[in-house]
Amino acid sequence: MKIGFVSLGCPKNQLDTEVMLHELMAAGYEITPDETEADVVVINTCAFIESAKKEAIDNILDIAWLKENNGLRGIIVTGCLTERYRESVMQEMPEIDAVLGVGSIHDIVDAVRSIERGERGYASFKSADEVALGGDRVLTTPLFWTYLKIAEGCDNRCAYCAIPYIRGKFRSRPMEELVKEAKNLEALGAVEINIIAQDITRYGVDLYGKYSLAPLLRALTDATESVRFRLLYCYPDKVTDELIAEIRDNDRVIKYIDMPLQHISDRMLTAMNRHGDGAMIRTVIEKLRREIPDITLRTTFITGFPGESEEDFTELCEFVKETRFDRLGVFPYSREEGTPAYDFADQIDEQLKQDRADIIMQAQLRISEEKNEAMVGKRIRVLVEDYDTVSKTHFGRSDADAPEIDGKVYFSAPYRISGGSTLLVEIKEVLDYDLFGVAVVE
């Protein structure tokens, strides 16, 4: 049988897909990138916010068309949507033949075999807190960059977030296991590893009794030869002086930190059940920029959280303009059942949420254009990703750009350069969030 995959949502979900791919291939199944050739399609879903749930449902319905018109034998749905709505998802969507919760990804072979037997209704929901972390993977990223998930679950309990109810409590992976995986990834050709978890700055508290991201970075770089590490999903209250020093002093740690802040108003931060206040956030940013002047700061904010006043929003706007983040995203608040904020008073109109998000992003666009214009004439290090045969230009990412979420650097070169190479590019022009330049070659 041929198995097709649709993987939705965040990189953390993507790694679950990679584990399932490996288990199916080890069991003798053939994987196809073309769903129209598949006998079974596995859809690994996200359900973090309303738009993610809609995307998951739309994908299920799209694949269901293949059952009616193309001989597809079965659909397996896994991930956050099934975990969150385990009681109803198969009843409401008869197109689905089997479901797995987030704690049951290692049952993927059993689910496929149930469809081979002509059965419908296979369901496995194990405690997310008990699922084996890690595992062999089939990489779905290019070999030269990938992700390393260092923990699972979350204990932060932000008022708007369903992740703790879906993914369970925070669990760190042992340091020696992560070192072994990083060495294997480097042996496969990785030159950049992006460290991920729901909260990477909490790493080690459950295993070692203290925040241990900085020691982990030292262990990873000591055990590998040249691969570089990028930090994604850091919480500001856990960005310690030790971690800042490690980013500053370790040449193999990319000078980039993704630190979702969600708001700056003390009133909103308290309502969101975020740890720390606006003064703490400003202090952390000041320390990062003082100690690591060339660091790239990425963040995200939420607009329209219940009770957000004009004063709260104005404070957020002024903070964005004053701080001039290098990278920034905004999400209109999504009201999610099962979270504390779902029942909060003073829910805000959907259009107003979106209008406020648009205002922030317009301000950030101007900031990004100004920062990018300042790059014209400079030479920057670029990790080459691929070549666009239509425009006949290469493209890649600078240290200031995380994969799949930030901008690109497009450049011309006198000859084809393979993906995974690094080189200097002299920047010549700017288009919104992207840079254009010329390769510096001998």
VENCORTA-V172590 format. One record per run of one state. SS is the DSSP state (A for helix, B for strand, O for the rest). FROM is the first residue (numbers start at 1). LEN is the number of residues. If there is no record, write none. Layout:
BEGIN
SS|FROM|LEN  SS|FROM|LEN
END
This chain:
BEGIN
O|1|1  B|2|6  O|8|3  A|11|16  O|27|3  B|30|3  O|33|2  A|35|3  O|38|2  B|40|6  O|46|4  A|50|20  O|70|4  B|74|6  A|80|5  O|85|4  A|89|4  O|93|5  B|98|3  O|101|1  A|102|15  O|117|5  B|122|3  O|125|3  A|128|3  O|131|14  B|145|5  O|150|1  B|151|2  O|153|10  A|163|5  O|168|3  B|171|2  O|173|2  A|175|14  O|189|3  B|192|5  O|197|3  A|200|3  O|203|2  A|205|4  O|209|4  A|213|11  O|224|4  B|228|4  O|232|4  A|236|3  O|239|2  A|241|9  O|250|3  B|253|6  O|259|3  B|262|1  O|263|3  A|266|6  O|272|6  A|278|14  O|292|4  B|296|8  O|304|6  A|310|14  O|324|3  B|327|6  O|333|7  A|340|4  O|344|6  A|350|24  O|374|5  B|379|10  O|389|4  B|393|6  O|399|10  B|409|4  O|413|9  B|422|10  O|432|2  B|434|6  O|440|3
END
